[in-house]
Amino acid sequence: MESYPAPARALVAAMTEAAAAHPERAVAIQGAPGCNSHIAALEAFPDALPLPCFSFEDALDAVKDGKAGRALIPIENSLHGRVADIHFLLPESGLSITAEHFMPIRYWLMGLKGAVVTDAMSHPQALGQCRHWLRARGLVSVPYADTAGAAAMVAEMGDPAIGAIAPKLAADLYGLELIADRLEDSDDNTTRFVALEPEAVKHAVEAPRMTSFVFEVHNVPAALYKALGGFATNGVNMTKLESYQRGASFAATQFYCDVEGGPEDANLARALEELAFHTKWLRVLGTYKRARARD
């Protein structure tokens, strides 16, 4: 909590106390009160008690330690790509993806009353989603740990030249004035969140389902082609495939993947069996109800 700006600390303390009284309703989020994850948690789980955490790792630890029943983490944005490195955070965490939630993202420029802003502070993702708007107005981008935390920092600093880019809720919470709205570079700016719960928690998953997994291919010619062939031959629709590296060898390529269906479906079961045969290892991160169609 001490990592948050002073205006956020009292709110964090109150929300932490409420979550401690009912940990089964607590949803761990990354960011200060008023951030997009705060709003998304209330949308996805109307009975939720959002539990602010300073980092993604802290949010996952809150679930592992029993302080929260689940975490809600943003993993990708339609304008700026990957948000959280879920493929690094999740495989060894003992948590599984149990739901997804899509939320339209809207940003406001906010500052002190009567401010003439020259510098805009926010999370790098938000700055990236608003880069054309910022460039057109000659505003200097100032990276910060999260959007609402930037708003709290602007309130603490008291400098009228520094504003924050954050959701409107942050202005309400920290007493800032709204200066401009709809800063995002596209009207369909959307972030995908995933809910994470302990692997021991089992839910009946309604159709249509999605399954997420990570795997590592052998460093041989056509390794990925062979590994993924079973999805084509078994008619499994793959909606996301993303490569990443661990360490500095640049020799072992790993992949994060989303597909439609669940492992209990015969076609996906066959595809995963073939994938496992052609890879060094395979970890299923979770099966969950599909929140929206991938068209």
C-alpha positions in Angstrom: 0.0 0.0 0.0 2.9 2.4 0.7 3.8 2.2 -3.0 0.6 4.1 -3.8 0.4 7.9 -3.8 -1.0 9.3 -0.6 -4.5 10.2 -2.0 -5.0 6.5 -2.9 -3.8 5.0 0.4 -6.9 5.5 2.4 -9.1 4.0 -0.3 -6.7 1.0 -0.6 -6.9 0.5 3.1 -10.7 0.6 3.2 -11.0 -1.8 0.2 -8.4 -4.1 1.7 -10.3 -4.2 5.0 -13.6 -4.9 3.2 -12.0 -7.7 1.2 -10.4 -9.3 4.3 -13.9 -9.5 5.9 -15.2 -11.4 2.9 -12.3 -13.0 1.0 -14.7 -15.2 -1.0 -16.0 -12.1 -2.7 -12.7 -10.4 -3.1 -11.3 -9.9 -6.6 -7.6 -9.1 -6.7 -6.8 -6.4 -9.3 -3.6 -4.6 -10.3 -3.7 -0.9 -9.9 -5.0 1.9 -7.6 -8.7 2.4 -7.0 -10.4 3.8 -10.1 -8.3 1.9 -12.6 -9.8 -0.1 -15.5 -9.4 -3.3 -13.7 -11.5 -1.9 -10.8 -14.3 -1.1 -13.2 -14.0 -4.5 -15.0 -14.1 -6.4 -11.7 -17.5 -4.8 -10.8 -18.8 -5.4 -14.3 -17.7 -9.1 -14.5 -18.7 -9.8 -10.8 -21.3 -7.4 -9.6 -21.0 -8.8 -6.0 -17.2 -8.3 -6.1 -15.1 -6.5 -3.5 -12.1 -5.3 -5.6 -8.8 -5.8 -3.8 -6.1 -3.3 -5.1 -2.6 -4.8 -5.6 0.4 -2.9 -6.8 1.6 -5.5 -9.3 0.3 -8.4 -11.3 2.4 -10.8 -9.2 0.8 -9.3 -6.0 -2.7 -9.9 -7.4 -1.9 -13.6 -8.1 -0.3 -13.9 -4.7 -3.4 -12.6 -3.1 -5.4 -15.5 -4.6 -2.7 -18.1 -3.7 -2.7 -16.8 -0.1 -6.4 -16.9 0.3 -6.9 -13.1 0.5 -9.1 -13.2 -2.6 -11.3 -15.8 -4.3 -10.0 -14.8 -7.7 -7.9 -12.2 -9.6 -9.0 -10.3 -12.7 -6.0 -9.5 -15.0 -6.0 -7.6 -18.3 -4.0 -9.6 -20.9 -4.5 -7.9 -24.2 -5.8 -4.7 -25.8 -7.2 -4.2 -29.3 -5.0 -1.2 -29.9 -1.8 -1.9 -28.0 -1.5 -5.6 -27.9 -0.2 -7.6 -24.8 -0.8 -6.2 -21.4 0.1 -8.8 -18.8 2.6 -11.6 -19.6 0.1 -14.2 -18.6 2.2 -16.9 -20.2 5.0 -16.0 -17.7 2.8 -15.4 -14.7 0.3 -18.3 -14.8 2.0 -21.6 -15.6 3.8 -22.0 -12.3 1.2 -20.1 -10.2 -1.2 -22.9 -9.3 -4.0 -20.8 -10.8 -6.2 -21.4 -13.8 -8.2 -19.2 -16.2 -11.9 -19.6 -15.3 -13.5 -16.7 -17.2 -12.9 -13.9 -19.6 -14.4 -10.4 -19.8 -14.2 -7.8 -22.6 -14.5 -4.1 -21.7 -14.5 -1.0 -23.9 -11.8 1.3 -22.7 -12.4 5.1 -22.4 -9.9 7.6 -21.3 -10.1 11.1 -19.9 -7.4 13.7 -19.4 -7.7 15.1 -15.9 -5.8 17.5 -13.7 -6.0 20.1 -11.0 -8.8 22.7 -11.3 -7.9 25.3 -13.9 -4.8 23.3 -15.0 -3.0 23.9 -18.3 -1.5 20.5 -18.9 1.7 20.0 -20.8 2.7 16.5 -19.5 0.3 13.6 -19.4 1.0 10.8 -16.9 -0.4 7.3 -17.2 0.4 3.6 -17.6 2.4 2.9 -20.8 -0.6 0.9 -22.2 -2.9 3.9 -21.8 -0.3 6.3 -23.3 0.1 3.9 -26.3 -3.7 3.7 -26.8 -3.8 7.5 -26.9 -0.6 8.2 -28.7 -2.1 10.0 -31.8 -4.2 12.3 -29.5 -1.1 13.1 -27.4 1.1 13.7 -30.4 -1.5 16.0 -32.1 -1.5 18.3 -29.0 2.2 18.2 -28.3 1.7 16.7 -24.8 4.7 14.9 -23.2 4.0 11.3 -22.2 5.1 10.4 -18.6 4.9 6.6 -17.8 3.5 5.5 -14.5 2.7 2.2 -12.8 -1.1 2.4 -13.5 -3.7 4.8 -14.8 -5.6 5.6 -11.6 -2.3 5.7 -9.6 -1.2 8.4 -12.0 -4.4 10.4 -11.2 -3.6 10.0 -7.5 -0.1 11.1 -8.1 -1.3 14.2 -9.9 -3.5 15.1 -7.0 -0.5 14.6 -4.6 2.0 16.6 -6.7 -0.2 19.6 -7.0 1.5 20.7 -10.3 -1.1 22.2 -12.7 1.2 21.4 -15.7 0.9 17.7 -15.1 -2.3 15.8 -15.9 -3.3 12.1 -15.9 -4.9 9.9 -18.4 -7.3 7.6 -16.6 -10.9 6.4 -16.4 -13.4 8.9 -15.3 -13.9 7.1 -11.9 -10.3 8.1 -11.0 -11.2 11.8 -11.3 -14.2 11.3 -9.0 -12.1 9.5 -6.4 -9.1 11.9 -6.3 -10.9 15.2 -6.8 -9.5 16.0 -10.2 -11.1 18.1 -13.0 -12.0 16.5 -16.3 -10.2 18.3 -19.1 -10.8 16.2 -22.2 -12.5 12.9 -23.1 -12.4 10.1 -25.7 -8.6 10.3 -26.0 -8.2 6.7 -27.3 -7.1 6.3 -30.9 -10.1 4.1 -31.9 -13.7 4.0 -30.9 -13.6 0.2 -30.5 -10.7 0.3 -28.1 -11.3 -2.9 -26.0 -9.3 -4.8 -23.3 -9.7 -8.5 -22.6 -9.5 -9.6 -19.0 -9.2 -13.1 -17.6 -10.3 -14.3 -14.2 -7.8 -16.6 -12.4 -8.7 -19.0 -9.6 -6.9 -21.8 -7.8 -6.6 -25.0 -9.8 -8.5 -26.9 -7.1 -11.6 -24.8 -7.8 -13.7 -26.6 -10.4 -16.6 -25.1 -12.3 -19.0 -26.5 -14.8 -18.1 -24.7 -18.0 -21.0 -23.8 -20.3 -20.7 -23.9 -24.0 -19.3 -22.2 -26.1 -16.0 -22.8 -24.4 -12.4 -21.5 -24.9 -9.2 -23.2 -23.8 -5.9 -21.5 -23.3 -2.5 -23.3 -23.1 1.2 -22.8 -23.5 3.8 -25.1 -25.0 7.4 -25.2 -26.2 8.4 -26.7 -29.5 11.6 -28.6 -30.3 14.3 -26.6 -32.0 14.1 -28.5 -35.3 12.8 -27.6 -38.8 9.0 -27.5 -39.2 8.5 -28.0 -35.5 5.5 -25.6 -35.2 4.0 -26.9 -38.4 4.0 -30.4 -37.0 2.8 -29.3 -33.6 -0.2 -27.5 -34.9 -1.2 -29.8 -37.7 -3.7 -31.7 -35.4 -5.8 -28.5 -34.9 -6.4 -28.3 -38.7 -7.1 -32.0 -39.2 -9.5 -32.1 -36.3 -11.3 -28.9 -37.2 -10.3 -26.9 -34.1 -10.5 -23.1 -34.5 -7.4 -21.4 -33.2 -8.1 -17.7 -32.3 -4.7 -16.7 -30.9 -1.1 -17.8 -31.3 1.7 -15.8 -29.8 5.4 -16.6 -29.5 7.7 -15.6 -26.7 11.2 -16.4 -25.4 12.4 -17.3 -21.9 16.0 -16.5 -21.1 18.6 -15.2 -23.6 19.4 -18.3 -25.6 16.9 -17.4 -28.4 16.8 -21.2 -29.1 13.7 -22.4 -27.3 10.6 -20.8 -28.6 7.4 -21.0 -26.5 3.8 -20.2 -27.5 0.6 -19.0 -25.9 -2.5 -20.2 -27.7 -6.3 -19.8 -27.4 -8.6 -22.3 -29.2 -12.4 -22.8 -29.3 -13.7 -25.8 -27.3 -12.8 -27.7 -24.2 -10.5 -30.8 -23.6 -13.6 -32.9 -23.2 -14.5 -32.3 -26.8 -13.2 -35.2 -28.9 -11.7 -33.1 -31.7 -9.8 -30.8 -29.3 -8.7 -33.8 -27.1 -7.2 -35.4 -30.3 -5.5 -32.1 -31.3 -4.0 -31.6 -27.8 -2.7 -35.2 -27.8 -1.0 -34.7 -31.1 0.4 -31.3 -29.9 1.8 -33.0 -26.8 3.6 -35.6 -29.0 5.4 -32.9 -31.0 6.4 -30.6 -28.2 8.8 -30.6 -25.2 5.9 -29.7 -22.8 2.3 -28.5 -22.8 0.4 -26.8 -20.0 -3.3 -26.1 -20.2 -4.0 -22.8 -18.5 -7.8 -23.2 -18.3 -11.1 -23.8 -20.0 -13.8 -21.2 -19.6 -17.0 -19.9 -21.2 -16.4 -17.8 -24.3 -17.5 -14.2 -23.6 -17.8 -13.1 -27.2 -17.4 -14.6 -30.6 -14.2 -14.3 -32.5 -15.3 -13.1 -35.9 
